[in-house]
């Protein structure tokens, strides 16, 4: 979790409190957390052995919604896991912004 918090604080400029809350959401899904940590270290989305949720990989989500940074992509992977119907609606609508 330290890698995620450091990334969010040092590179994304969020506060330690926000970074801790965001990082905590990954604790429930260790495979998503590990893939995000791998992205932090390597700066590319896995192709081989990538996690696939509802048919989507992090790389595919990034291709569909390039405006999402890596944190957003992996947070969306959590949404796909927890609420696939809602996530698929976002994808179909082109990730609308409020």
C-alpha positions as CSV (number, residue, x, y, z in Angstrom):
1,X,0.0,0.0,0.0
2,X,3.0,2.3,0.6
3,X,3.7,2.4,-3.1
4,X,0.2,3.5,-3.9
5,X,0.1,6.2,-1.2
6,X,3.6,7.5,-2.3
7,X,2.4,7.6,-5.9
8,X,-0.8,9.5,-5.1
9,X,0.9,12.0,-2.8
10,X,4.1,12.6,-4.7
11,X,2.9,12.4,-8.3
12,X,-0.8,13.1,-8.2
13,X,-0.6,15.8,-5.5
14,X,-3.3,14.5,-3.3
15,X,-3.2,14.9,0.5
16,X,-2.0,12.0,2.7
17,X,-5.6,11.6,4.0
18,X,-7.1,11.3,0.5
19,X,-4.2,9.0,-0.6
20,X,-4.8,6.7,2.4
21,X,-8.6,6.5,1.6
22,X,-8.0,5.8,-2.0
23,X,-5.3,3.2,-1.3
24,X,-7.5,1.5,1.2
25,X,-10.0,0.7,-1.5
26,X,-7.4,-1.6,-3.1
27,X,-7.0,-3.7,0.1
28,X,-10.2,-5.6,-0.7
29,X,-8.8,-6.8,-4.1
30,X,-5.1,-7.8,-3.7
31,X,-4.8,-8.8,-7.4
32,X,-5.9,-5.4,-8.5
33,X,-3.6,-3.7,-6.0
34,X,-0.6,-5.8,-7.2
35,X,-1.3,-4.9,-10.8
36,X,-1.5,-1.2,-9.9
37,X,1.7,-1.4,-8.0
38,X,3.3,-3.1,-11.0
39,X,2.1,-0.2,-13.1
40,X,3.6,2.3,-10.7
41,X,7.0,0.5,-11.0
42,X,7.0,-0.2,-14.7
43,X,4.7,2.6,-16.1
44,X,2.8,0.3,-18.5
45,X,-0.3,-1.7,-18.4
46,X,0.2,-5.5,-18.3
47,X,-0.7,-7.4,-21.4
48,X,0.4,-10.9,-20.3
49,X,-1.3,-12.2,-17.2
50,X,-3.4,-9.1,-16.9
51,X,-6.4,-9.2,-14.7
52,X,-9.6,-9.4,-16.7
53,X,-12.9,-8.4,-15.1
54,X,-16.1,-8.6,-17.1
55,X,-13.9,-9.0,-20.2
56,X,-11.9,-5.8,-19.6
57,X,-8.3,-5.3,-18.7
58,X,-6.8,-2.1,-17.3
59,X,-5.1,-1.6,-20.6
60,X,-8.4,-1.8,-22.4
61,X,-10.1,0.6,-20.0
62,X,-7.2,3.0,-20.6
63,X,-7.7,2.7,-24.3
64,X,-11.5,3.4,-24.0
65,X,-11.0,6.3,-21.5
66,X,-7.5,7.8,-22.0
67,X,-8.5,10.7,-19.8
68,X,-8.3,8.4,-16.8
69,X,-4.9,8.2,-15.2
70,X,-3.6,4.9,-13.9
71,X,-5.2,5.4,-10.5
72,X,-8.6,6.1,-12.2
73,X,-8.2,3.0,-14.4
74,X,-7.5,0.7,-11.4
75,X,-10.3,2.4,-9.4
76,X,-12.6,1.6,-12.3
77,X,-11.4,-2.0,-12.2
78,X,-12.7,-2.1,-8.7
79,X,-16.0,-0.7,-9.8
80,X,-16.2,-3.4,-12.5
81,X,-15.7,-6.0,-9.8
82,X,-18.1,-4.5,-7.3
83,X,-20.8,-3.2,-9.6
84,X,-20.4,-4.5,-13.2
85,X,-23.7,-3.3,-14.4
86,X,-23.0,0.3,-13.4
87,X,-19.5,0.1,-14.8
88,X,-20.7,-1.2,-18.1
89,X,-23.1,1.7,-18.3
90,X,-20.2,4.1,-17.9
91,X,-18.4,2.4,-20.7
92,X,-21.4,2.5,-23.0
93,X,-21.9,6.2,-22.3
94,X,-18.3,6.9,-23.0
95,X,-17.3,7.8,-19.4
96,X,-19.4,10.9,-19.2
97,X,-18.2,13.7,-16.9
98,X,-20.5,15.7,-14.7
